[in-house]
Amino acid sequence: MKKLVTILQLFGLFACLSLTAQQTPAPVQSQAVTITGVTAHIGDGTIKENCTLVFENGKITAIGGAETATKGEVINAAGKHVYPGFIAPGKSLGLIEVNAVRASNDQDEIGEIIPHVRSIIAYNAESKVVESMRPNGILLGQITPKGGRISGTSTIVQFDAWNWEDAAIKTDDGIHLNWPTTFRRGRWWLGEPSGFQPNKDYQKQTVEVETFMKNANAYGKSNSKERNAAFASMEGVFDGTKQLYVYANGEREIVDAITTAKNTGVKKIVLVGGYHAHKIAAFLKENNIPVLVNFTHTIPNFDDDDYDFTFKLPKLLMEAGLTVALQNASASNFQTRNLPFYAGQVVAQGLDKEKALQLLTGNTAKILGIDADYGTLEVGKSATLFISEGDALDMRTNQLSRAFIDGRDISLETHQTKLWKRYMGKYEGK
């Protein structure tokens, strides 16, 4: 009887979800579109005032001044702003819908070292959480598995698709490694004291990672007849076709992780988190390591940190000459829609607004390896962009009127916008 009740409950949940499914994906662009009179934020640190931007067949074909010839549908965007589509890296969007409902959570798999797990095959293109990203200008994301020591393989997608095959724009782009920590919180249920204490297993855990990576590299160079899926999935990080995303925060952890990865033959490394990266910026720059820094709206980790440390960390890293982008790996998926406002917080710390924009656009695309097509408004690149009534990094003025992915005119309606319209109508009448 209990099983029957559980089945009926799950059936009811998915029935409700299906009744409020995502908006129908937009059709392929059928005619040219011209945006006139707009302030264009290119995504590389520059602005073009009174700009005319033309795109056709999903690609930007012209971007210039008022003298630029118009073509097809003309959108008069005088007084408005156009931006490249924002990119959200390192998130399990589409892999988990409701945290409290286990049946909707597919962001983790059993095992500690599982690089062969491909997150993309579990991606739900009709996720209401994914859909809610678009009204804030977040049009692309890196779908990333979580949990374990080596979580699996990520894929970069666009957020308006029928299924994962339609969504994917760069499949299996990288492997994600959660480096061990030198300190951990006490486990009260085992009688350990509360607060941070040394991780006595740190050396053992790092040796396990190093041994696995050495064996994986050796496997790729061998002619073994027995297929090892975990080792085989690592070949890309040794030949440079995949990146290794290393999650580490402390100085020692960052140095150990990058040194180990390089010594075992990894070609491309991206640091994720990097809480103390500013203390070893010279080391990171010397090794050409970009940083996906954690979101700004959080409190400092340690008592002796500046109260505004997390707000200004991206600025400190950029001033040190590193390639930096924003992510929010430690926050809930729904908070990803606030990425533009995290960048806006860095502006409040003194970073130039157009450089802060790069934290979501040009820099992110470069780090993820999709900058040939996305991240900036340039002729020949994808027409993945949006028009905002005002400053897209300010939650008061980031009001989208149109958005396009690969030139397709996408819907900005979501479950949240429907609720907003419903309750605004209720309270405006009083």
Residue pairs with C-beta under 8 A, 6 or more apart in sequence:
10 103
13 98
13 101
13 103
13 104
17 97
17 128
20 128
20 415
21 126
22 125
22 126
22 127
22 128
22 130
22 131
23 131
23 410
23 411
23 413
23 414
24 411
25 160
25 161
25 162
25 166
25 408
25 410
26 160
26 405
26 408
26 409
26 410
26 411
27 408
28 58
28 407
28 408
29 55
29 56
29 57
29 58
29 383
29 404
29 406
29 407
29 408
29 409
31 56
31 72
31 73
32 54
32 55
32 56
32 61
32 71
32 72
32 73
33 54
33 55
33 56
33 72
33 73
33 75
33 383
33 404
33 407
33 409
34 52
34 53
34 54
34 70
34 71
34 72
34 73
34 74
34 75
35 51
35 52
35 53
35 54
35 75
35 77
35 82
35 387
36 52
36 66
36 70
36 74
36 75
36 76
36 77
36 78
37 50
37 51
37 52
37 66
37 76
37 77
37 78
37 79
37 80
38 50
38 51
38 52
38 53
38 77
38 78
38 80
38 81
38 82
38 387
39 47
39 48
39 49
39 50
39 51
39 80
39 81
39 82
40 47
40 48
40 51
40 53
40 63
40 81
40 82
40 377
41 47
41 81
41 82
41 83
41 84
41 354
41 357
41 377
41 392
42 48
42 84
42 362
42 376
42 377
42 378
43 83
43 84
43 357
43 358
43 361
43 362
43 365
43 375
43 376
43 377
44 358
44 362
44 376
45 352
45 354
45 355
45 357
45 358
45 362
46 354
47 354
48 63
48 64
48 65
50 65
50 66
51 63
51 64
51 65
51 82
52 62
52 63
52 64
52 65
52 66
52 67
52 68
52 70
53 60
53 62
53 63
53 82
53 377
53 385
54 60
54 61
54 62
54 63
54 68
54 69
54 70
54 71
54 72
55 61
55 383
55 385
55 404
55 407
56 71
56 72
56 407
57 407
58 382
58 383
58 406
58 407
58 408
59 380
59 381
59 382
59 383
59 407
60 377
60 378
60 379
60 380
60 381
60 382
60 383
61 71
61 379
62 68
62 69
62 379
63 377
63 378
63 379
75 387
75 402
77 387
77 401
80 387
80 388
80 389
80 390
80 401
81 387
81 388
81 389
81 390
81 391
81 392
82 377
82 385
82 386
82 387
82 388
83 137
83 357
83 361
83 377
83 385
83 386
83 388
83 392
84 361
84 362
84 374
84 375
84 376
84 377
84 384
84 385
85 137
85 138
85 139
85 140
85 361
85 374
85 384
85 385
85 386
85 403
85 405
86 136
86 137
86 138
86 139
86 140
86 339
86 340
86 360
86 361
86 392
87 138
87 139
87 140
87 141
87 142
87 325
87 360
87 361
87 364
87 365
87 368
87 370
87 374
87 375
88 133
88 138
88 140
88 141
88 142
88 327
88 328
88 336
88 339
89 141
89 142
89 144
89 292
89 325
89 327
89 364
89 367
89 368
90 142
90 144
90 154
90 176
90 245
90 272
90 292
90 327
90 328
90 329
91 141
91 142
91 143
91 144
91 327
91 328
91 329
91 333
91 336
92 107
92 119
92 143
92 144
92 145
92 146
92 333
93 127
93 129
93 130
93 133
93 141
93 143
93 333
93 336
94 122
94 123
94 124
94 125
94 127
94 129
94 130
94 143
94 157
94 164
95 105
95 106
95 107
95 119
95 122
95 123
95 124
95 143
95 145
96 104
96 105
96 106
96 107
96 129
96 333
97 104
97 105
97 124
97 127
97 128
97 129
98 104
98 105
99 105
99 332
106 122
107 119
107 145
107 146
107 147
108 145
108 146
108 147
108 148
108 151
109 117
109 145
109 147
109 148
109 152
111 148
112 148
112 149
112 150
113 148
113 149
113 150
113 208
113 209
113 212
113 230
114 148
114 150
114 151
114 152
114 230
115 150
115 151
115 152
115 153
115 175
115 230
115 233
115 234
116 152
116 153
116 229
116 230
116 232
116 233
117 145
117 151
117 152
117 153
118 152
118 153
118 155
118 172
119 143
119 144
119 145
119 152
119 153
119 154
119 155
120 143
120 153
120 154
120 155
120 157
120 164
120 168
120 171
120 172
121 164
123 143
123 155
123 157
123 164
123 167
124 130
125 161
125 162
125 163
125 164
125 166
125 167
128 414
128 415
129 333
129 334
130 141
130 159
131 159
131 414
131 415
132 334
132 337
132 414
132 415
132 416
133 139
133 141
133 159
133 336
133 337
134 159
134 160
134 400
134 403
134 410
134 411
134 412
134 414
135 337
135 400
135 412
135 414
135 416
135 417
136 337
136 338
136 339
136 340
136 398
136 400
137 340
137 386
137 388
137 392
137 398
137 400
137 403
138 159
138 336
138 337
138 339
138 340
139 158
139 159
139 160
139 384
139 386
139 403
139 405
139 410
140 156
140 157
140 158
140 159
140 169
140 370
140 374
140 384
141 156
141 157
141 159
141 336
142 154
142 155
142 156
142 157
142 173
142 368
143 154
143 155
143 156
143 157
144 151
144 154
144 176
144 245
144 329
145 151
145 152
145 153
145 154
145 176
148 178
149 177
149 178
149 180
149 205
149 208
149 209
150 175
150 176
150 177
150 178
150 209
150 212
151 176
151 177
151 178
152 175
152 176
153 172
153 173
153 174
153 175
153 176
153 233
153 242
154 172
154 173
154 174
154 175
154 176
154 245
155 164
155 168
155 170
155 171
155 172
155 173
156 168
156 169
156 170
156 173
156 368
156 370
157 164
157 167
157 168
157 169
158 167
158 169
158 384
158 405
158 406
159 167
159 405
160 405
160 408
160 410
160 411
161 167
169 370
169 373
169 374
170 368
170 369
170 370
172 236
172 242
173 242
173 243
173 368
173 369
174 237
174 242
174 243
174 244
174 245
174 270
175 233
175 234
175 236
175 237
175 242
175 243
175 244
175 245
176 245
176 247
176 272
177 209
177 244
177 245
177 246
177 247
177 257
177 261
178 247
179 206
179 209
179 246
179 247
179 248
179 253
179 256
179 257
180 199
180 201
180 202
180 205
180 206
180 209
180 253
181 199
181 202
181 249
181 250
181 253
182 198
182 199
182 202
182 250
182 252
182 253
183 196
183 197
183 198
183 199
183 250
184 196
184 197
184 199
185 194
185 195
185 196
185 197
186 192
186 193
186 194
186 195
186 196
186 197
188 194
199 205
206 256
206 260
209 260
210 260
210 263
210 264
212 230
213 234
213 260
213 261
213 264
213 265
213 266
214 264
215 231
216 230
216 231
216 234
216 235
216 238
217 234
217 238
217 264
217 265
219 228
219 231
219 232
219 234
220 231
220 232
220 234
220 235
220 238
220 239
236 242
237 243
237 244
237 266
237 267
237 268
238 265
238 266
238 267
239 267
240 267
240 268
242 268
243 268
243 269
243 270
243 369
244 261
244 266
244 268
244 269
244 270
245 270
245 272
245 292
246 254
246 257
246 258
246 261
246 269
246 270
246 271
246 272
247 272
247 273
247 329
248 254
248 256
248 257
248 271
248 272
248 273
248 274
249 273
249 274
249 275
249 276
249 301
250 275
250 276
251 276
251 279
251 280
254 271
254 274
254 276
254 277
254 280
254 283
254 284
255 280
255 283
257 271
258 269
258 271
258 283
258 284
258 287
258 289
261 269
262 269
262 287
269 287
269 289
270 289
270 290
270 291
270 292
270 367
271 277
271 284
271 289
271 290
271 291
271 292
272 291
272 292
272 327
272 329
273 292
273 293
273 294
273 329
273 330
274 291
274 292
274 293
274 294
274 313
274 317
275 294
275 301
275 313
277 284
277 291
277 293
277 313
277 317
277 322
278 313
278 316
278 317
278 320
281 316
281 317
281 320
281 321
281 322
282 320
284 291
284 320
284 322
285 320
285 321
285 322
289 322
290 322
290 323
290 324
290 325
290 363
290 366
290 367
291 317
291 322
291 323
291 324
291 325
292 324
292 325
292 326
292 327
292 329
292 364
292 367
293 313
293 314
293 317
293 324
293 325
293 326
293 327
294 310
294 313
294 327
294 328
294 329
294 330
295 326
295 327
295 328
295 330
295 331
295 335
295 338
295 339
295 342
296 310
296 311
296 313
296 314
296 326
296 342
296 345
296 346
297 310
297 338
297 341
297 342
297 345
298 310
298 330
298 331
299 310
300 306
300 307
300 309
300 310
306 312
308 349
311 345
311 346
311 348
311 349
312 346
312 349
312 350
314 324
314 326
314 343
314 346
314 351
314 356
314 359
315 346
315 349
315 350
315 351
317 324
318 324
318 351
318 355
323 363
323 366
323 367
324 359
324 363
325 358
325 359
325 360
325 363
325 364
325 367
326 339
326 342
326 343
326 359
326 360
326 364
328 335
328 336
328 338
328 339
328 342
338 395
339 360
340 360
340 392
340 393
340 395
340 398
341 393
341 394
341 395
341 398
343 356
343 357
343 359
343 360
343 393
344 356
344 391
344 393
344 394
344 395
346 356
346 359
347 353
347 356
347 393
353 391
353 393
356 393
357 392
357 393
361 375
361 376
362 371
362 375
362 376
363 375
364 375
365 371
365 374
365 375
365 376
366 375
372 381
373 381
373 382
374 381
374 382
374 384
375 381
377 385
382 406
382 407
383 404
383 406
383 407
384 404
384 405
384 406
385 403
385 404
386 392
386 400
386 402
386 403
386 404
387 400
387 401
387 402
387 403
388 397
388 398
388 399
388 400
388 401
389 397
389 398
389 399
389 400
389 401
390 396
390 397
390 398
390 399
391 397
391 398
392 398
400 412
402 409
402 412
403 409
403 410
403 412
404 410
